[in-house]
Amino acid sequence: MVGLLEQAANGEKVAVARLISLVERGGDAAREVVRHSRNNRDLYAVGITGAPGAGKSSLTDRLVSEARSSGAAQVGVIAVDPSSLFSGGAILGDRVRMQRHALDDGVFIRSMATRGHLGGLALAVPDALGVLAIAGVSIAFVETVGVGQVEVEVASDTDTTVVVVNPGWGDSIQANKAGLLEVADVFVINKADRPGASGTERDLDLALDMSAAFRHGRAASANDGLQDEPWRPPIVKTVALTGDGIADLWRAIGEHRRYLESRELLDANRRERLGKRVREIVASRIEQQVNQVVDAGALDSVMPLLAEARIDPYEAADRIMEIARDASQAGASASGIPREHEGTSSRGSQR
């Protein structure tokens, strides 16, 4: 582990890839990696999301070139791909579209499988970003699957969220219904050389005018006096295949970063993300405890009562949670954890 961390810090891509594989698998090794990647304040994460076929991979490819041209010594890309139903692996289609950077030592591209996670974001994405920080990556792009609720989830793991749409994608009502106005920091109308680009821009602009979503800034600023200047997501037209508008998009991302930093929102958003991450870990551990007791026969013990309508599903769930809590307390006692900590664990499981 020490050798891998040292190699990753020296920018060796093989070591970075192995560390990301460790955090994907989870377990003690993953926790050790995360422990050494806690300080990733220098890495700025940009999320690229939108419907499948919107051109996210091509845009990401162009943005990597812009970042490198702007002086970024190390750029990272995490492309979250759909998982194979058979092997669980990623399809790797995103990496195919970024071949121009394959020989660039300053660019690291990694495909990660969704592994069935709701919304399409891999659970290990925040930890993978920490690994990239160890390798000295200053800016990372997280390209998502673009299905389900991923447009909402990506905002929780990145500093700037870019939502990509195409001409004729829908009207302003669809924009509100999809929740895009709540998460988008920058809107991109890609393939803007196609008919309908102006109409799509008009619909988005109208939706932003009618919605108050852009006024909250996604985090309460420590300086309330600056809240009279809310961030309004700009709308940028691009043609990723030719590179048209990419410089404008890169400029819009930079403007959003300066906006966050000038209003002390960047650190506030990151603290909020850390809190969300802790809640996810706690929920995952409780789920593991419940799964263990279910596999041990807890569900089978309540099924006869449930089938005979002597208890309802909620009461059955309460009984299973009670079994899980007792098992957790027994495990804490066996490991020598003091009773006061044991009680805290019990309350956490019950909640």
C-alpha positions in Angstrom: 0.0 0.0 0.0 2.8 2.4 0.9 4.6 1.7 -2.3 1.4 2.2 -4.4 0.7 5.6 -2.7 4.2 6.8 -3.3 4.1 5.7 -6.9 0.7 7.4 -7.4 2.1 10.6 -5.8 4.8 10.5 -8.5 2.2 10.3 -11.2 2.5 6.7 -12.2 -0.7 5.8 -13.9 -0.6 2.0 -13.1 -0.4 2.8 -9.4 -3.3 5.2 -9.7 -5.4 2.6 -11.5 -4.7 0.0 -8.9 -5.7 2.3 -6.1 -8.9 3.2 -7.8 -9.6 -0.6 -8.2 -9.1 -0.9 -4.5 -11.6 1.7 -3.6 -14.1 0.2 -6.1 -13.8 -3.2 -4.3 -14.2 -1.6 -0.9 -13.1 -3.2 2.4 -10.1 -2.5 4.6 -7.8 -1.7 1.7 -10.2 0.9 0.4 -10.4 2.5 3.8 -6.7 2.8 3.9 -6.6 4.5 0.5 -9.3 6.9 1.6 -7.4 7.7 4.8 -4.4 8.9 2.7 -6.5 10.9 0.3 -8.4 13.0 2.8 -6.8 16.3 1.8 -8.0 16.8 -1.7 -8.8 20.5 -1.5 -6.6 21.3 -4.5 -8.7 19.1 -6.9 -11.7 20.8 -8.6 -14.3 18.4 -9.9 -16.6 19.1 -12.9 -19.6 16.9 -13.5 -20.8 16.3 -17.1 -24.3 14.9 -17.3 -27.2 14.7 -19.6 -29.2 12.2 -21.6 -27.5 9.4 -23.5 -26.3 10.5 -26.9 -26.1 14.2 -25.9 -22.4 14.2 -26.7 -21.0 14.1 -23.2 -17.9 12.1 -24.0 -17.0 14.3 -27.0 -17.4 17.4 -24.8 -15.3 15.9 -22.1 -12.6 15.1 -24.6 -12.5 18.7 -25.8 -12.6 20.1 -22.2 -9.5 17.9 -21.3 -7.7 19.6 -24.2 -8.8 23.0 -22.9 -7.6 22.2 -19.4 -4.2 21.1 -20.6 -3.8 24.1 -22.8 -4.7 26.3 -19.8 -1.8 24.9 -17.9 -3.2 22.1 -15.9 -0.3 19.7 -15.3 -2.5 16.7 -14.4 -6.1 16.2 -15.6 -8.3 13.3 -14.6 -11.4 11.8 -16.2 -13.8 9.4 -14.5 -16.3 8.1 -16.9 -19.2 6.2 -15.2 -20.4 3.6 -17.7 -23.4 1.3 -17.6 -22.6 -2.1 -16.1 -22.8 -5.4 -17.9 -25.6 -7.5 -16.5 -23.3 -10.5 -16.7 -19.8 -9.4 -15.7 -20.6 -6.1 -13.9 -17.9 -4.4 -15.9 -18.1 -1.1 -17.7 -18.7 -0.9 -21.4 -15.8 1.5 -21.9 -17.4 3.4 -24.7 -16.4 6.8 -23.2 -12.7 5.9 -23.3 -12.9 5.1 -27.0 -14.0 8.7 -27.7 -10.9 10.1 -25.8 -8.2 8.3 -27.7 -6.4 11.5 -28.6 -5.2 11.7 -24.9 -4.1 8.1 -24.7 -0.4 9.0 -25.0 -0.6 12.2 -22.9 1.2 11.5 -19.5 -0.7 14.5 -18.0 -4.1 12.8 -18.5 -5.6 9.9 -16.6 -8.9 8.4 -17.9 -10.7 5.7 -15.9 -14.0 4.0 -16.7 -16.1 2.9 -13.8 -19.1 0.7 -13.8 -22.4 1.8 -12.2 -22.7 -1.6 -10.5 -26.5 -1.1 -10.3 -26.3 2.0 -8.1 -29.5 4.1 -8.3 -29.0 7.0 -10.6 -25.9 5.6 -12.4 -23.2 7.1 -10.2 -20.7 4.6 -8.8 -20.5 4.7 -5.1 -16.7 4.8 -5.3 -16.6 8.0 -7.3 -15.8 10.4 -4.4 -13.0 8.0 -3.3 -11.7 7.8 -6.8 -11.5 11.6 -6.9 -9.4 11.4 -3.7 -7.0 9.0 -5.5 -6.6 11.5 -8.4 -5.8 14.2 -5.8 -3.0 12.0 -4.5 -1.6 11.9 -8.0 -1.6 15.7 -8.2 -4.6 16.0 -10.5 -5.9 19.6 -10.2 -9.0 19.3 -12.3 -11.1 16.2 -12.8 -14.1 15.6 -15.1 -16.8 13.1 -13.9 -18.9 12.0 -16.9 -22.1 10.2 -15.9 -24.3 7.6 -17.5 -27.1 10.1 -18.0 -30.0 7.9 -17.0 -32.4 7.8 -14.1 -31.8 10.4 -11.4 -28.1 10.8 -12.3 -28.6 14.5 -13.2 -29.5 15.2 -9.6 -27.0 12.9 -8.0 -23.9 14.3 -9.9 -24.4 17.6 -8.2 -23.6 16.0 -4.9 -20.1 14.8 -6.0 -18.8 17.7 -8.1 -18.0 21.4 -7.7 -19.5 22.5 -11.0 -22.3 20.6 -12.8 -22.6 20.9 -16.5 -25.9 19.7 -18.0 -25.8 18.8 -21.7 -28.9 18.9 -23.9 -29.5 18.7 -27.6 -31.7 20.8 -29.9 -35.3 19.7 -29.6 -34.8 17.9 -26.3 -37.9 19.3 -24.7 -39.6 22.5 -23.5 -39.3 24.5 -20.3 -41.9 22.3 -18.6 -39.7 19.3 -19.1 -36.7 21.2 -17.7 -38.5 21.8 -14.5 -39.9 18.3 -14.3 -36.5 16.7 -14.8 -35.0 18.7 -11.9 -32.2 20.0 -14.2 -32.7 23.6 -13.0 -31.8 22.6 -9.5 -28.5 21.0 -10.3 -27.2 22.8 -13.4 -24.5 25.3 -12.9 -23.9 25.5 -16.7 -26.2 24.5 -19.5 -24.7 23.3 -22.8 -26.7 22.9 -26.0 -24.5 20.5 -27.8 -24.9 19.8 -31.6 -26.0 23.4 -31.9 -25.5 23.2 -35.6 -28.7 21.2 -35.8 -32.2 22.8 -36.3 -33.9 23.8 -33.1 -30.9 25.1 -31.2 -32.3 28.6 -30.9 -35.7 27.3 -29.7 -34.0 25.1 -27.0 -32.0 28.1 -25.8 -35.2 30.2 -25.6 -37.0 27.4 -23.6 -34.1 27.1 -21.2 -33.9 30.8 -20.7 -37.6 31.1 -20.1 -37.4 28.2 -17.6 -34.6 30.0 -15.7 -36.7 33.2 -15.7 -39.7 31.5 -14.2 -37.9 29.3 -11.7 -36.3 30.4 -8.4 -34.1 27.3 -8.4 -31.0 29.3 -9.4 -31.3 31.7 -6.5 -30.4 29.4 -3.7 -26.8 28.8 -4.8 -26.9 25.2 -3.5 -25.4 26.2 -0.1 -25.8 28.9 2.5 -23.0 31.3 2.2 -21.2 32.5 5.3 -21.6 36.0 3.9 -25.3 36.6 3.6 -24.6 40.1 2.2 -23.5 38.6 -1.1 -26.6 36.5 -1.6 -28.2 39.4 -3.6 -26.1 38.2 -6.6 -27.4 34.7 -7.3 -25.7 32.5 -9.9 -27.7 32.2 -13.0 -26.6 29.2 -15.1 -25.3 30.4 -18.4 -26.4 28.7 -21.6 -23.5 27.8 -24.0 -23.9 26.5 -27.5 -21.3 24.0 -28.7 -20.5 21.6 -31.5 -18.2 19.0 -29.8 -17.2 17.3 -33.0 -15.7 20.5 -34.5 -14.7 22.2 -31.2 -17.0 25.2 -31.7 -18.0 26.8 -28.4 -15.7 24.7 -26.3 -13.6 27.8 -25.2 -16.8 29.5 -24.1 -17.8 26.4 -22.1 -14.4 26.3 -20.4 -14.7 30.0 -19.6 -18.2 29.5 -18.1 -16.8 26.7 -15.8 -14.1 29.1 -14.7 -16.5 31.9 -14.0 -18.6 29.6 -11.8 -15.6 28.5 -9.9 -14.6 32.1 -9.2 -18.2 32.9 -8.2 -18.1 30.0 -5.6 -14.7 31.0 -4.3 -15.5 34.7 -4.0 -18.6 34.0 -1.9 -17.1 31.2 0.2 -19.5 28.8 -1.3 -16.9 26.3 -2.5 -15.9 25.1 1.0 -19.5 25.2 2.2 -20.6 22.9 -0.7 -17.8 20.6 0.0 -18.7 20.3 3.7 -22.2 19.5 2.7 -20.9 16.8 0.4 -18.8 15.3 3.2 -21.9 15.1 5.4 -23.8 13.4 2.6 -21.0 10.9 2.2 -21.0 10.1 5.9 -24.7 9.5 5.8 -24.3 7.2 2.8 -21.6 5.2 4.6 -23.8 4.9 7.8 -26.8 3.8 5.7 -24.6 1.3 3.8 -23.4 -0.3 7.1 -26.9 -0.5 8.5 -28.0 -2.1 5.3 -25.2 -4.7 5.6 -26.3 -5.5 9.1 -29.9 -6.0 8.0 -28.8 -8.2 5.1 -26.7 -10.3 7.4 -29.6 -11.1 9.7 -32.0 -11.6 6.8 -29.5 -14.1 5.3 -29.3 -15.8 8.7 -33.1 -16.4 8.6 -34.7 -13.3 10.2 -37.0 -12.8 7.2 -38.0 -16.5 7.3 -38.9 -16.2 10.9 -41.5 -13.5 10.3 -42.9 -14.7 6.9 -45.4 -17.1 8.4 -46.9 -14.4 10.6 -46.9 -12.0 7.6 -48.5 -14.6 5.3 -51.3 -15.2 7.9 -51.9 -11.4 8.2 -51.1 -11.6 11.9 -48.6 -8.8 11.4 -48.2 -6.2 8.6 -45.0 -5.5 6.6 -44.1 -2.6 8.8 -44.2 -4.7 12.0 -42.2 -7.4 10.2 -39.6 -4.8 9.3 -39.5 -3.6 12.9 -38.8 -7.1 14.1 -36.0 -7.6 11.6 -34.5 -4.2 12.7 -34.7 -5.4 16.3 -32.8 -8.6 15.5 -30.2 -6.5 13.6 -29.8 -4.2 16.5 -29.4 -7.0 19.0 -26.8 -8.6 16.7 -25.0 -5.3 16.5 -24.9 -5.0 20.3 -23.7 -8.6 20.6 -20.9 -7.9 18.2 -19.9 -4.7 20.0 -19.7 -6.6 23.3 -17.7 -9.4 21.8 -15.2 -6.9 20.4 -14.7 -5.2 23.7 -16.3 -1.9 22.7 -17.4 0.1 25.9 -21.1 0.0 26.7 -21.6 3.8 26.0 -20.3 3.4 22.4 -22.4 0.2 22.1 -25.5 2.2 23.0 -24.7 4.9 20.5 -24.3 2.2 17.8 -27.7 0.8 18.8 -29.4 4.1 18.4 -27.8 4.7 15.1 -28.9 1.3 13.8 -32.5 1.9 15.1 -32.7 5.2 13.3 
